[in-house]
Structure formats: structure tokens, C-alpha cells
Amino acid sequence: MPTIVLTPNENPYVAKAYPNTNFIDTIPMFIGSFTSLNDIYRTLITIDTPIIPPGGTFSNAYLRIYLSRKDYAGTFPIMVFRPKTLFDPDTVTF
């Protein structure tokens, strides 16, 4: 069975402290809290998925994210959610 590696198209992040701002032109993905529990960041990822041909199967998928910096001293889980609606990476806000 072939393995397909997909990479994000765009990964804008949004911040609670800047509810009307979209940070789309950055390379890192910001998640969790920065300086306090209320300093919240969320990154949204868009990935084009391949078309599975008729009769084909999709057995499993993995999302690998590596932590490179953590400024807030607390602990918190990293959770992944599927958006309830489609979003525009250029205009999404907190």
C-alpha cells in the first residue's frame, strides 16, 4: 500500500489578544498559551487531500507536530479538532 505524505497549504494562527487579526504570513504554528492561560493562540491548518479512487481504502492517518519552544511554565494538552465549517485562511480570526 503506498504511503502519501501531505503538507499544509497554509497555517494561519489567531490570538485571543488580537481577535480581529489574522497572522497568515508566519512560518511557526502557535498553539496553547504564551504568557498566561488567557493568552490563547490557535493555528488552523488546511491540507489538500488526494482523491481516493473507487474501491480504494484509507487505512489510517498521522499528524506529527514537534514542539520547538514553550514559554508558559504550565502544562496543557494539545488537542486537534476538525473545524465545524470551512474557513478562509486569509480572513479567519479568533
PDB file of N, CA, C and O in Angstrom, chain B, residues numbered from 101:
ATOM      1  N   MET B 101       0.855  -1.177   0.000  1.00  0.00           N
ATOM      2  CA  MET B 101       0.000   0.000   0.000  1.00  0.00           C
ATOM      3  C   MET B 101       0.901   1.240   0.000  1.00  0.00           C
ATOM      4  O   MET B 101       1.792   1.347   0.843  1.00  0.00           O
ATOM      5  N   PRO B 102       0.689   2.161  -0.913  1.00  0.00           N
ATOM      6  CA  PRO B 102       1.539   3.356  -0.962  1.00  0.00           C
ATOM      7  C   PRO B 102       1.291   4.284   0.228  1.00  0.00           C
ATOM      8  O   PRO B 102       0.188   4.352   0.770  1.00  0.00           O
ATOM      9  N   THR B 103       2.331   4.983   0.609  1.00  0.00           N
ATOM     10  CA  THR B 103       2.235   5.993   1.656  1.00  0.00           C
ATOM     11  C   THR B 103       2.247   7.357   0.989  1.00  0.00           C
ATOM     12  O   THR B 103       3.067   7.615   0.108  1.00  0.00           O
ATOM     13  N   ILE B 104       1.352   8.218   1.402  1.00  0.00           N
ATOM     14  CA  ILE B 104       1.271   9.571   0.859  1.00  0.00           C
ATOM     15  C   ILE B 104       1.581  10.547   1.989  1.00  0.00           C
ATOM     16  O   ILE B 104       0.976  10.470   3.059  1.00  0.00           O
ATOM     17  N   VAL B 105       2.511  11.457   1.762  1.00  0.00           N
ATOM     18  CA  VAL B 105       2.850  12.480   2.744  1.00  0.00           C
ATOM     19  C   VAL B 105       2.244  13.798   2.275  1.00  0.00           C
ATOM     20  O   VAL B 105       2.507  14.252   1.162  1.00  0.00           O
ATOM     21  N   LEU B 106       1.438  14.402   3.125  1.00  0.00           N
ATOM     22  CA  LEU B 106       0.783  15.664   2.797  1.00  0.00           C
ATOM     23  C   LEU B 106       1.343  16.764   3.680  1.00  0.00           C
ATOM     24  O   LEU B 106       1.632  16.534   4.854  1.00  0.00           O
ATOM     25  N   THR B 107       1.497  17.948   3.128  1.00  0.00           N
ATOM     26  CA  THR B 107       1.955  19.094   3.910  1.00  0.00           C
ATOM     27  C   THR B 107       0.898  20.195   3.846  1.00  0.00           C
ATOM     28  O   THR B 107       0.176  20.309   2.856  1.00  0.00           O
ATOM     29  N   PRO B 108       0.809  21.002   4.898  1.00  0.00           N
ATOM     30  CA  PRO B 108      -0.199  22.071   4.914  1.00  0.00           C
ATOM     31  C   PRO B 108       0.003  23.074   3.788  1.00  0.00           C
ATOM     32  O   PRO B 108       1.131  23.379   3.399  1.00  0.00           O
ATOM     33  N   ASN B 109      -1.119  23.585   3.267  1.00  0.00           N
ATOM     34  CA  ASN B 109      -1.082  24.660   2.278  1.00  0.00           C
ATOM     35  C   ASN B 109      -0.780  25.981   2.970  1.00  0.00           C
ATOM     36  O   ASN B 109       0.140  26.707   2.593  1.00  0.00           O
ATOM     37  N   GLU B 110      -1.567  26.270   3.980  1.00  0.00           N
ATOM     38  CA  GLU B 110      -1.436  27.498   4.756  1.00  0.00           C
ATOM     39  C   GLU B 110      -1.741  27.153   6.204  1.00  0.00           C
ATOM     40  O   GLU B 110      -2.542  26.259   6.481  1.00  0.00           O
ATOM     41  N   ASN B 111      -1.110  27.852   7.114  1.00  0.00           N
ATOM     42  CA  ASN B 111      -1.398  27.593   8.523  1.00  0.00           C
ATOM     43  C   ASN B 111      -1.470  28.912   9.291  1.00  0.00           C
ATOM     44  O   ASN B 111      -0.565  29.241  10.057  1.00  0.00           O
ATOM     45  N   PRO B 112      -2.557  29.668   9.080  1.00  0.00           N
ATOM     46  CA  PRO B 112      -2.696  30.917   9.829  1.00  0.00           C
ATOM     47  C   PRO B 112      -2.919  30.629  11.308  1.00  0.00           C
ATOM     48  O   PRO B 112      -3.487  29.602  11.677  1.00  0.00           O
ATOM     49  N   TYR B 113      -2.465  31.546  12.137  1.00  0.00           N
ATOM     50  CA  TYR B 113      -2.819  31.421  13.543  1.00  0.00           C
ATOM     51  C   TYR B 113      -3.596  32.648  13.972  1.00  0.00           C
ATOM     52  O   TYR B 113      -3.463  33.725  13.392  1.00  0.00           O
ATOM     53  N   VAL B 114      -4.412  32.463  15.001  1.00  0.00           N
ATOM     54  CA  VAL B 114      -5.227  33.537  15.560  1.00  0.00           C
ATOM     55  C   VAL B 114      -4.932  33.629  17.048  1.00  0.00           C
ATOM     56  O   VAL B 114      -4.551  32.641  17.677  1.00  0.00           O
ATOM     57  N   ALA B 115      -5.110  34.826  17.610  1.00  0.00           N
ATOM     58  CA  ALA B 115      -4.794  35.051  19.017  1.00  0.00           C
ATOM     59  C   ALA B 115      -5.961  35.737  19.709  1.00  0.00           C
ATOM     60  O   ALA B 115      -6.573  36.653  19.159  1.00  0.00           O
ATOM     61  N   LYS B 116      -6.262  35.285  20.919  1.00  0.00           N
ATOM     62  CA  LYS B 116      -7.352  35.884  21.689  1.00  0.00           C
ATOM     63  C   LYS B 116      -7.085  37.356  21.971  1.00  0.00           C
ATOM     64  O   LYS B 116      -8.018  38.159  22.004  1.00  0.00           O
ATOM     65  N   ALA B 117      -5.823  37.718  22.175  1.00  0.00           N
ATOM     66  CA  ALA B 117      -5.467  39.115  22.468  1.00  0.00           C
ATOM     67  C   ALA B 117      -5.660  40.024  21.251  1.00  0.00           C
ATOM     68  O   ALA B 117      -5.767  41.241  21.405  1.00  0.00           O
ATOM     69  N   TYR B 118      -5.706  39.451  20.050  1.00  0.00           N
ATOM     70  CA  TYR B 118      -5.903  40.206  18.811  1.00  0.00           C
ATOM     71  C   TYR B 118      -7.064  39.564  18.048  1.00  0.00           C
ATOM     72  O   TYR B 118      -6.840  38.957  17.001  1.00  0.00           O
ATOM     73  N   PRO B 119      -8.305  39.684  18.549  1.00  0.00           N
ATOM     74  CA  PRO B 119      -9.425  38.921  17.998  1.00  0.00           C
ATOM     75  C   PRO B 119      -9.787  39.242  16.553  1.00  0.00           C
ATOM     76  O   PRO B 119     -10.461  38.441  15.905  1.00  0.00           O
ATOM     77  N   ASN B 120      -9.363  40.376  16.036  1.00  0.00           N
ATOM     78  CA  ASN B 120      -9.707  40.755  14.661  1.00  0.00           C
ATOM     79  C   ASN B 120      -8.517  40.699  13.713  1.00  0.00           C
ATOM     80  O   ASN B 120      -8.572  41.241  12.609  1.00  0.00           O
ATOM     81  N   THR B 121      -7.439  40.040  14.144  1.00  0.00           N
ATOM     82  CA  THR B 121      -6.219  39.973  13.339  1.00  0.00           C
ATOM     83  C   THR B 121      -5.970  38.546  12.885  1.00  0.00           C
ATOM     84  O   THR B 121      -6.232  37.590  13.615  1.00  0.00           O
ATOM     85  N   ASN B 122      -5.464  38.420  11.673  1.00  0.00           N
ATOM     86  CA  ASN B 122      -5.114  37.135  11.090  1.00  0.00           C
ATOM     87  C   ASN B 122      -3.609  37.114  10.856  1.00  0.00           C
ATOM     88  O   ASN B 122      -3.078  37.980  10.161  1.00  0.00           O
ATOM     89  N   PHE B 123      -2.926  36.144  11.425  1.00  0.00           N
ATOM     90  CA  PHE B 123      -1.475  36.028  11.260  1.00  0.00           C
ATOM     91  C   PHE B 123      -1.197  34.893  10.286  1.00  0.00           C
ATOM     92  O   PHE B 123      -0.915  33.765  10.691  1.00  0.00           O
ATOM     93  N   ILE B 124      -1.280  35.207   8.988  1.00  0.00           N
ATOM     94  CA  ILE B 124      -1.151  34.153   7.988  1.00  0.00           C
ATOM     95  C   ILE B 124       0.258  34.059   7.408  1.00  0.00           C
ATOM     96  O   ILE B 124       0.637  32.994   6.920  1.00  0.00           O
ATOM     97  N   ASP B 125       1.017  35.095   7.441  1.00  0.00           N
ATOM     98  CA  ASP B 125       2.327  35.090   6.791  1.00  0.00           C
ATOM     99  C   ASP B 125       3.453  34.734   7.747  1.00  0.00           C
ATOM    100  O   ASP B 125       4.513  35.359   7.713  1.00  0.00           O
ATOM    101  N   THR B 126       3.237  33.736   8.603  1.00  0.00           N
ATOM    102  CA  THR B 126       4.276  33.304   9.531  1.00  0.00           C
ATOM    103  C   THR B 126       4.561  31.828   9.327  1.00  0.00           C
ATOM    104  O   THR B 126       3.699  31.080   8.864  1.00  0.00           O
ATOM    105  N   ILE B 127       5.753  31.415   9.667  1.00  0.00           N
ATOM    106  CA  ILE B 127       6.128  30.018   9.496  1.00  0.00           C
ATOM    107  C   ILE B 127       5.775  29.167  10.711  1.00  0.00           C
ATOM    108  O   ILE B 127       5.257  28.066  10.528  1.00  0.00           O
ATOM    109  N   PRO B 128       6.023  29.613  11.935  1.00  0.00           N
ATOM    110  CA  PRO B 128       5.697  28.708  13.052  1.00  0.00           C
ATOM    111  C   PRO B 128       4.197  28.576  13.262  1.00  0.00           C
ATOM    112  O   PRO B 128       3.411  29.427  12.846  1.00  0.00           O
ATOM    113  N   MET B 129       3.829  27.501  13.908  1.00  0.00           N
ATOM    114  CA  MET B 129       2.437  27.292  14.303  1.00  0.00           C
ATOM    115  C   MET B 129       2.342  27.614  15.786  1.00  0.00           C
ATOM    116  O   MET B 129       3.020  26.988  16.601  1.00  0.00           O
ATOM    117  N   PHE B 130       1.516  28.575  16.142  1.00  0.00           N
ATOM    118  CA  PHE B 130       1.343  28.964  17.534  1.00  0.00           C
ATOM    119  C   PHE B 130       0.106  28.263  18.089  1.00  0.00           C
ATOM    120  O   PHE B 130      -0.974  28.331  17.502  1.00  0.00           O
ATOM    121  N   ILE B 131       0.276  27.589  19.224  1.00  0.00           N
ATOM    122  CA  ILE B 131      -0.843  26.916  19.875  1.00  0.00           C
ATOM    123  C   ILE B 131      -0.729  27.097  21.379  1.00  0.00           C
ATOM    124  O   ILE B 131       0.353  27.363  21.902  1.00  0.00           O
ATOM    125  N   GLY B 132      -1.847  26.951  22.066  1.00  0.00           N
ATOM    126  CA  GLY B 132      -1.831  26.999  23.520  1.00  0.00           C
ATOM    127  C   GLY B 132      -1.735  28.406  24.065  1.00  0.00           C
ATOM    128  O   GLY B 132      -2.280  29.348  23.489  1.00  0.00           O
ATOM    129  N   SER B 133      -1.030  28.545  25.193  1.00  0.00           N
ATOM    130  CA  SER B 133      -0.871  29.825  25.878  1.00  0.00           C
ATOM    131  C   SER B 133       0.566  30.310  25.769  1.00  0.00           C
ATOM    132  O   SER B 133       1.500  29.512  25.681  1.00  0.00           O
ATOM    133  N   PHE B 134       0.733  31.636  25.776  1.00  0.00           N
ATOM    134  CA  PHE B 134       2.080  32.198  25.641  1.00  0.00           C
ATOM    135  C   PHE B 134       2.585  32.717  26.980  1.00  0.00           C
ATOM    136  O   PHE B 134       3.543  32.172  27.528  1.00  0.00           O
ATOM    137  N   THR B 135       1.961  33.754  27.513  1.00  0.00           N
ATOM    138  CA  THR B 135       2.428  34.325  28.777  1.00  0.00           C
ATOM    139  C   THR B 135       1.513  34.027  29.953  1.00  0.00           C
ATOM    140  O   THR B 135       1.930  34.149  31.105  1.00  0.00           O
ATOM    141  N   SER B 136       0.264  33.636  29.681  1.00  0.00           N
ATOM    142  CA  SER B 136      -0.688  33.299  30.742  1.00  0.00           C
ATOM    143  C   SER B 136      -1.757  32.388  30.149  1.00  0.00           C
ATOM    144  O   SER B 136      -1.800  32.195  28.934  1.00  0.00           O
ATOM    145  N   LEU B 137      -2.609  31.834  30.984  1.00  0.00           N
ATOM    146  CA  LEU B 137      -3.659  30.956  30.482  1.00  0.00           C
ATOM    147  C   LEU B 137      -4.653  31.667  29.577  1.00  0.00           C
ATOM    148  O   LEU B 137      -5.295  31.024  28.746  1.00  0.00           O
ATOM    149  N   ASN B 138      -4.794  32.984  29.722  1.00  0.00           N
ATOM    150  CA  ASN B 138      -5.721  33.740  28.880  1.00  0.00           C
ATOM    151  C   ASN B 138      -5.085  34.261  27.593  1.00  0.00           C
ATOM    152  O   ASN B 138      -5.779  34.836  26.755  1.00  0.00           O
ATOM    153  N   ASP B 139      -3.807  34.072  27.428  1.00  0.00           N
ATOM    154  CA  ASP B 139      -3.095  34.487  26.213  1.00  0.00           C
ATOM    155  C   ASP B 139      -3.125  33.304  25.252  1.00  0.00           C
ATOM    156  O   ASP B 139      -2.143  32.573  25.121  1.00  0.00           O
ATOM    157  N   ILE B 140      -4.270  33.120  24.577  1.00  0.00           N
ATOM    158  CA  ILE B 140      -4.547  31.902  23.822  1.00  0.00           C
ATOM    159  C   ILE B 140      -4.261  32.076  22.332  1.00  0.00           C
ATOM    160  O   ILE B 140      -4.610  33.090  21.728  1.00  0.00           O
ATOM    161  N   TYR B 141      -3.624  31.069  21.763  1.00  0.00           N
ATOM    162  CA  TYR B 141      -3.322  31.018  20.330  1.00  0.00           C
ATOM    163  C   TYR B 141      -3.885  29.731  19.739  1.00  0.00           C
ATOM    164  O   TYR B 141      -3.896  28.689  20.394  1.00  0.00           O
ATOM    165  N   ARG B 142      -4.349  29.812  18.504  1.00  0.00           N
ATOM    166  CA  ARG B 142      -4.829  28.645  17.777  1.00  0.00           C
ATOM    167  C   ARG B 142      -4.280  28.716  16.356  1.00  0.00           C
ATOM    168  O   ARG B 142      -4.288  29.777  15.732  1.00  0.00           O
ATOM    169  N   THR B 143      -3.808  27.589  15.854  1.00  0.00           N
ATOM    170  CA  THR B 143      -3.365  27.504  14.463  1.00  0.00           C
ATOM    171  C   THR B 143      -4.366  26.662  13.692  1.00  0.00           C
ATOM    172  O   THR B 143      -4.820  25.623  14.173  1.00  0.00           O
ATOM    173  N   LEU B 144      -4.707  27.115  12.495  1.00  0.00           N
ATOM    174  CA  LEU B 144      -5.627  26.385  11.626  1.00  0.00           C
ATOM    175  C   LEU B 144      -4.841  25.883  10.421  1.00  0.00           C
ATOM    176  O   LEU B 144      -4.108  26.647   9.792  1.00  0.00           O
ATOM    177  N   ILE B 145      -4.986  24.639  10.108  1.00  0.00           N
ATOM    178  CA  ILE B 145      -4.209  24.028   9.036  1.00  0.00           C
ATOM    179  C   ILE B 145      -5.149  23.606   7.915  1.00  0.00           C
ATOM    180  O   ILE B 145      -6.199  23.015   8.169  1.00  0.00           O
ATOM    181  N   THR B 146      -4.772  23.909   6.674  1.00  0.00           N
ATOM    182  CA  THR B 146      -5.513  23.395   5.519  1.00  0.00           C
ATOM    183  C   THR B 146      -4.587  22.460   4.752  1.00  0.00           C
ATOM    184  O   THR B 146      -3.431  22.782   4.479  1.00  0.00           O
ATOM    185  N   ILE B 147      -5.122  21.304   4.416  1.00  0.00           N
ATOM    186  CA  ILE B 147      -4.362  20.296   3.679  1.00  0.00           C
ATOM    187  C   ILE B 147      -5.244  19.779   2.554  1.00  0.00           C
ATOM    188  O   ILE B 147      -6.377  19.358   2.787  1.00  0.00           O
ATOM    189  N   ASP B 148      -4.724  19.812   1.343  1.00  0.00           N
ATOM    190  CA  ASP B 148      -5.461  19.214   0.227  1.00  0.00           C
ATOM    191  C   ASP B 148      -5.271  17.711   0.305  1.00  0.00           C
ATOM    192  O   ASP B 148      -4.144  17.217   0.293  1.00  0.00           O
ATOM    193  N   THR B 149      -6.367  16.991   0.383  1.00  0.00           N
ATOM    194  CA  THR B 149      -6.274  15.538   0.457  1.00  0.00           C
ATOM    195  C   THR B 149      -6.433  14.939  -0.933  1.00  0.00           C
ATOM    196  O   THR B 149      -7.177  15.469  -1.759  1.00  0.00           O
ATOM    197  N   PRO B 150      -5.743  13.847  -1.193  1.00  0.00           N
ATOM    198  CA  PRO B 150      -5.865  13.227  -2.514  1.00  0.00           C
ATOM    199  C   PRO B 150      -7.223  12.554  -2.673  1.00  0.00           C
ATOM    200  O   PRO B 150      -7.887  12.216  -1.693  1.00  0.00           O
ATOM    201  N   ILE B 151      -7.616  12.370  -3.912  1.00  0.00           N
ATOM    202  CA  ILE B 151      -8.856  11.664  -4.206  1.00  0.00           C
ATOM    203  C   ILE B 151      -8.575  10.173  -4.124  1.00  0.00           C
ATOM    204  O   ILE B 151      -7.654   9.665  -4.764  1.00  0.00           O
ATOM    205  N   ILE B 152      -9.374   9.483  -3.336  1.00  0.00           N
ATOM    206  CA  ILE B 152      -9.223   8.035  -3.224  1.00  0.00           C
ATOM    207  C   ILE B 152     -10.058   7.408  -4.342  1.00  0.00           C
ATOM    208  O   ILE B 152     -11.259   7.657  -4.437  1.00  0.00           O
ATOM    209  N   PRO B 153      -9.423   6.599  -5.184  1.00  0.00           N
ATOM    210  CA  PRO B 153     -10.171   6.032  -6.317  1.00  0.00           C
ATOM    211  C   PRO B 153     -11.257   5.061  -5.853  1.00  0.00           C
ATOM    212  O   PRO B 153     -11.181   4.517  -4.752  1.00  0.00           O
ATOM    213  N   PRO B 154     -12.270   4.847  -6.701  1.00  0.00           N
ATOM    214  CA  PRO B 154     -13.325   3.891  -6.353  1.00  0.00           C
ATOM    215  C   PRO B 154     -12.712   2.531  -5.998  1.00  0.00           C
ATOM    216  O   PRO B 154     -11.834   2.032  -6.702  1.00  0.00           O
ATOM    217  N   GLY B 155     -13.180   1.950  -4.912  1.00  0.00           N
ATOM    218  CA  GLY B 155     -12.656   0.664  -4.470  1.00  0.00           C
ATOM    219  C   GLY B 155     -11.409   0.787  -3.618  1.00  0.00           C
ATOM    220  O   GLY B 155     -10.948  -0.201  -3.046  1.00  0.00           O
ATOM    221  N   GLY B 156     -10.857   1.989  -3.527  1.00  0.00           N
ATOM    222  CA  GLY B 156      -9.668   2.206  -2.709  1.00  0.00           C
ATOM    223  C   GLY B 156     -10.046   2.334  -1.246  1.00  0.00           C
ATOM    224  O   GLY B 156     -11.210   2.557  -0.914  1.00  0.00           O
ATOM    225  N   THR B 157      -9.072   2.195  -0.385  1.00  0.00           N
ATOM    226  CA  THR B 157      -9.329   2.330   1.046  1.00  0.00           C
ATOM    227  C   THR B 157      -8.361   3.321   1.660  1.00  0.00           C
ATOM    228  O   THR B 157      -7.269   3.562   1.146  1.00  0.00           O
ATOM    229  N   PHE B 158      -8.786   3.878   2.752  1.00  0.00           N
ATOM    230  CA  PHE B 158      -7.986   4.807   3.536  1.00  0.00           C
ATOM    231  C   PHE B 158      -7.824   4.143   4.892  1.00  0.00           C
ATOM    232  O   PHE B 158      -8.781   4.074   5.663  1.00  0.00           O
ATOM    233  N   SER B 159      -6.637   3.657   5.193  1.00  0.00           N
ATOM    234  CA  SER B 159      -6.492   2.844   6.402  1.00  0.00           C
ATOM    235  C   SER B 159      -6.187   3.660   7.653  1.00  0.00           C
ATOM    236  O   SER B 159      -6.766   3.381   8.703  1.00  0.00           O
ATOM    237  N   ASN B 160      -5.313   4.642   7.590  1.00  0.00           N
ATOM    238  CA  ASN B 160      -5.031   5.470   8.761  1.00  0.00           C
ATOM    239  C   ASN B 160      -4.265   6.715   8.367  1.00  0.00           C
ATOM    240  O   ASN B 160      -3.753   6.835   7.254  1.00  0.00           O
ATOM    241  N   ALA B 161      -4.204   7.640   9.317  1.00  0.00           N
ATOM    242  CA  ALA B 161      -3.503   8.898   9.086  1.00  0.00           C
ATOM    243  C   ALA B 161      -2.816   9.314  10.376  1.00  0.00           C
ATOM    244  O   ALA B 161      -3.267   8.974  11.470  1.00  0.00           O
ATOM    245  N   TYR B 162      -1.736  10.042  10.241  1.00  0.00           N
ATOM    246  CA  TYR B 162      -0.976  10.530  11.388  1.00  0.00           C
ATOM    247  C   TYR B 162      -0.716  12.018  11.209  1.00  0.00           C
ATOM    248  O   TYR B 162      -0.474  12.488  10.097  1.00  0.00           O
ATOM    249  N   LEU B 163      -0.769  12.742  12.300  1.00  0.00           N
ATOM    250  CA  LEU B 163      -0.401  14.148  12.313  1.00  0.00           C
ATOM    251  C   LEU B 163       0.796  14.275  13.240  1.00  0.00           C
ATOM    252  O   LEU B 163       0.694  13.991  14.434  1.00  0.00           O
ATOM    253  N   ARG B 164       1.906  14.692  12.707  1.00  0.00           N
ATOM    254  CA  ARG B 164       3.113  14.844  13.523  1.00  0.00           C
ATOM    255  C   ARG B 164       3.431  16.320  13.690  1.00  0.00           C
ATOM    256  O   ARG B 164       3.630  17.056  12.724  1.00  0.00           O
ATOM    257  N   ILE B 165       3.472  16.724  14.951  1.00  0.00           N
ATOM    258  CA  ILE B 165       3.781  18.100  15.304  1.00  0.00           C
ATOM    259  C   ILE B 165       4.910  18.058  16.327  1.00  0.00           C
ATOM    260  O   ILE B 165       4.851  17.295  17.291  1.00  0.00           O
ATOM    261  N   TYR B 166       5.923  18.865  16.120  1.00  0.00           N
ATOM    262  CA  TYR B 166       7.063  18.894  17.016  1.00  0.00           C
ATOM    263  C   TYR B 166       7.121  20.213  17.763  1.00  0.00           C
ATOM    264  O   TYR B 166       6.965  21.280  17.168  1.00  0.00           O
ATOM    265  N   LEU B 167       7.341  20.140  19.046  1.00  0.00           N
ATOM    266  CA  LEU B 167       7.444  21.329  19.886  1.00  0.00           C
ATOM    267  C   LEU B 167       8.865  21.878  19.800  1.00  0.00           C
ATOM    268  O   LEU B 167       9.836  21.153  20.017  1.00  0.00           O
ATOM    269  N   SER B 168       8.977  23.161  19.483  1.00  0.00           N
ATOM    270  CA  SER B 168      10.307  23.768  19.418  1.00  0.00           C
ATOM    271  C   SER B 168      10.501  24.868  20.453  1.00  0.00           C
ATOM    272  O   SER B 168      11.632  25.286  20.701  1.00  0.00           O
ATOM    273  N   ARG B 169       9.421  25.341  21.058  1.00  0.00           N
ATOM    274  CA  ARG B 169       9.540  26.400  22.058  1.00  0.00           C
ATOM    275  C   ARG B 169       8.303  26.406  22.946  1.00  0.00           C
ATOM    276  O   ARG B 169       7.182  26.258  22.460  1.00  0.00           O
ATOM    277  N   LYS B 170       8.506  26.575  24.235  1.00  0.00           N
ATOM    278  CA  LYS B 170       7.399  26.629  25.185  1.00  0.00           C
ATOM    279  C   LYS B 170       7.739  27.681  26.224  1.00  0.00           C
ATOM    280  O   LYS B 170       8.640  27.476  27.038  1.00  0.00           O
ATOM    281  N   ASP B 171       7.025  28.817  26.211  1.00  0.00           N
ATOM    282  CA  ASP B 171       7.332  29.918  27.111  1.00  0.00           C
ATOM    283  C   ASP B 171       6.516  29.904  28.393  1.00  0.00           C
ATOM    284  O   ASP B 171       7.002  30.336  29.438  1.00  0.00           O
ATOM    285  N   TYR B 172       5.282  29.414  28.329  1.00  0.00           N
ATOM    286  CA  TYR B 172       4.434  29.413  29.517  1.00  0.00           C
ATOM    287  C   TYR B 172       4.810  28.209  30.380  1.00  0.00           C
ATOM    288  O   TYR B 172       4.941  27.094  29.875  1.00  0.00           O
ATOM    289  N   ALA B 173       4.981  28.440  31.681  1.00  0.00           N
ATOM    290  CA  ALA B 173       5.508  27.414  32.573  1.00  0.00           C
ATOM    291  C   ALA B 173       4.515  26.317  32.928  1.00  0.00           C
ATOM    292  O   ALA B 173       4.914  25.297  33.491  1.00  0.00           O
ATOM    293  N   GLY B 174       3.246  26.490  32.623  1.00  0.00           N
ATOM    294  CA  GLY B 174       2.256  25.482  32.973  1.00  0.00           C
ATOM    295  C   GLY B 174       2.253  24.318  31.998  1.00  0.00           C
ATOM    296  O   GLY B 174       2.972  24.315  30.999  1.00  0.00           O
ATOM    297  N   THR B 175       1.436  23.343  32.310  1.00  0.00           N
ATOM    298  CA  THR B 175       1.244  22.223  31.393  1.00  0.00           C
ATOM    299  C   THR B 175      -0.165  22.300  30.821  1.00  0.00           C
ATOM    300  O   THR B 175      -1.090  22.748  31.499  1.00  0.00           O
ATOM    301  N   PHE B 176      -0.326  21.874  29.601  1.00  0.00           N
ATOM    302  CA  PHE B 176      -1.632  21.867  28.968  1.00  0.00           C
ATOM    303  C   PHE B 176      -1.608  20.865  27.822  1.00  0.00           C
ATOM    304  O   PHE B 176      -0.567  20.657  27.199  1.00  0.00           O
ATOM    305  N   PRO B 177      -2.744  20.248  27.544  1.00  0.00           N
ATOM    306  CA  PRO B 177      -2.793  19.292  26.435  1.00  0.00           C
ATOM    307  C   PRO B 177      -2.826  20.012  25.100  1.00  0.00           C
ATOM    308  O   PRO B 177      -3.262  21.159  25.013  1.00  0.00           O
ATOM    309  N   ILE B 178      -2.372  19.346  24.081  1.00  0.00           N
ATOM    310  CA  ILE B 178      -2.505  19.833  22.711  1.00  0.00           C
ATOM    311  C   ILE B 178      -3.600  18.991  22.077  1.00  0.00           C
ATOM    312  O   ILE B 178      -3.489  17.768  21.985  1.00  0.00           O
ATOM    313  N   MET B 179      -4.647  19.656  21.646  1.00  0.00           N
ATOM    314  CA  MET B 179      -5.786  18.949  21.072  1.00  0.00           C
ATOM    315  C   MET B 179      -5.956  19.338  19.612  1.00  0.00           C
ATOM    316  O   MET B 179      -5.670  20.472  19.226  1.00  0.00           O
ATOM    317  N   VAL B 180      -6.414  18.409  18.818  1.00  0.00           N
ATOM    318  CA  VAL B 180      -6.658  18.633  17.399  1.00  0.00           C
ATOM    319  C   VAL B 180      -8.149  18.451  17.147  1.00  0.00           C
ATOM    320  O   VAL B 180      -8.744  17.453  17.553  1.00  0.00           O
ATOM    321  N   PHE B 181      -8.743  19.433  16.470  1.00  0.00           N
ATOM    322  CA  PHE B 181     -10.163  19.392  16.151  1.00  0.00           C
ATOM    323  C   PHE B 181     -10.372  19.615  14.661  1.00  0.00           C
ATOM    324  O   PHE B 181      -9.597  20.322  14.017  1.00  0.00           O
ATOM    325  N   ARG B 182     -11.393  19.025  14.130  1.00  0.00           N
ATOM    326  CA  ARG B 182     -11.811  19.303  12.755  1.00  0.00           C
ATOM    327  C   ARG B 182     -12.747  20.499  12.812  1.00  0.00           C
ATOM    328  O   ARG B 182     -13.672  20.501  13.625  1.00  0.00           O
ATOM    329  N   PRO B 183     -12.543  21.522  11.977  1.00  0.00           N
ATOM    330  CA  PRO B 183     -13.449  22.688  12.002  1.00  0.00           C
ATOM    331  C   PRO B 183     -14.883  22.277  11.670  1.00  0.00           C
ATOM    332  O   PRO B 183     -15.111  21.380  10.858  1.00  0.00           O
ATOM    333  N   LYS B 184     -15.832  22.935  12.300  1.00  0.00           N
ATOM    334  CA  LYS B 184     -17.244  22.654  12.033  1.00  0.00           C
ATOM    335  C   LYS B 184     -17.677  23.205  10.686  1.00  0.00           C
ATOM    336  O   LYS B 184     -18.608  22.687  10.069  1.00  0.00           O
ATOM    337  N   THR B 185     -17.004  24.254  10.228  1.00  0.00           N
ATOM    338  CA  THR B 185     -17.315  24.855   8.934  1.00  0.00           C
ATOM    339  C   THR B 185     -16.014  25.150   8.197  1.00  0.00           C
ATOM    340  O   THR B 185     -14.946  25.219   8.804  1.00  0.00           O
ATOM    341  N   LEU B 186     -16.115  25.320   6.898  1.00  0.00           N
ATOM    342  CA  LEU B 186     -14.949  25.715   6.119  1.00  0.00           C
ATOM    343  C   LEU B 186     -14.549  27.135   6.507  1.00  0.00           C
ATOM    344  O   LEU B 186     -15.394  27.934   6.910  1.00  0.00           O
ATOM    345  N   PHE B 187     -13.274  27.445   6.387  1.00  0.00           N
ATOM    346  CA  PHE B 187     -12.803  28.794   6.700  1.00  0.00           C
ATOM    347  C   PHE B 187     -11.853  29.255   5.608  1.00  0.00           C
ATOM    348  O   PHE B 187     -11.247  28.448   4.903  1.00  0.00           O
ATOM    349  N   ASP B 188     -11.739  30.559   5.486  1.00  0.00           N
ATOM    350  CA  ASP B 188     -10.816  31.161   4.530  1.00  0.00           C
ATOM    351  C   ASP B 188      -9.528  31.485   5.286  1.00  0.00           C
ATOM    352  O   ASP B 188      -9.556  32.322   6.189  1.00  0.00           O
ATOM    353  N   PRO B 189      -8.398  30.851   4.951  1.00  0.00           N
ATOM    354  CA  PRO B 189      -7.150  31.103   5.664  1.00  0.00           C
ATOM    355  C   PRO B 189      -6.718  32.574   5.639  1.00  0.00           C
ATOM    356  O   PRO B 189      -5.984  33.021   6.520  1.00  0.00           O
ATOM    357  N   ASP B 190      -7.173  33.319   4.632  1.00  0.00           N
ATOM    358  CA  ASP B 190      -6.779  34.734   4.525  1.00  0.00           C
ATOM    359  C   ASP B 190      -7.589  35.655   5.443  1.00  0.00           C
ATOM    360  O   ASP B 190      -7.156  36.771   5.730  1.00  0.00           O
ATOM    361  N   THR B 191      -8.749  35.205   5.902  1.00  0.00           N
ATOM    362  CA  THR B 191      -9.607  36.120   6.665  1.00  0.00           C
ATOM    363  C   THR B 191     -10.053  35.586   8.021  1.00  0.00           C
ATOM    364  O   THR B 191     -10.727  36.310   8.754  1.00  0.00           O
ATOM    365  N   VAL B 192      -9.711  34.361   8.389  1.00  0.00           N
ATOM    366  CA  VAL B 192     -10.155  33.790   9.654  1.00  0.00           C
ATOM    367  C   VAL B 192      -9.598  34.600  10.830  1.00  0.00           C
ATOM    368  O   VAL B 192      -8.457  35.059  10.786  1.00  0.00           O
ATOM    369  N   THR B 193     -10.405  34.773  11.875  1.00  0.00           N
ATOM    370  CA  THR B 193      -9.970  35.496  13.071  1.00  0.00           C
ATOM    371  C   THR B 193     -10.435  34.733  14.311  1.00  0.00           C
ATOM    372  O   THR B 193     -11.197  33.771  14.206  1.00  0.00           O
ATOM    373  N   PHE B 194      -9.977  35.162  15.475  1.00  0.00           N
ATOM    374  CA  PHE B 194     -10.334  34.498  16.719  1.00  0.00           C
ATOM    375  C   PHE B 194     -11.817  34.625  16.977  1.00  0.00           C
ATOM    376  O   PHE B 194     -12.313  34.125  17.987  1.00  0.00           O
TER     377      PHE B 194
END
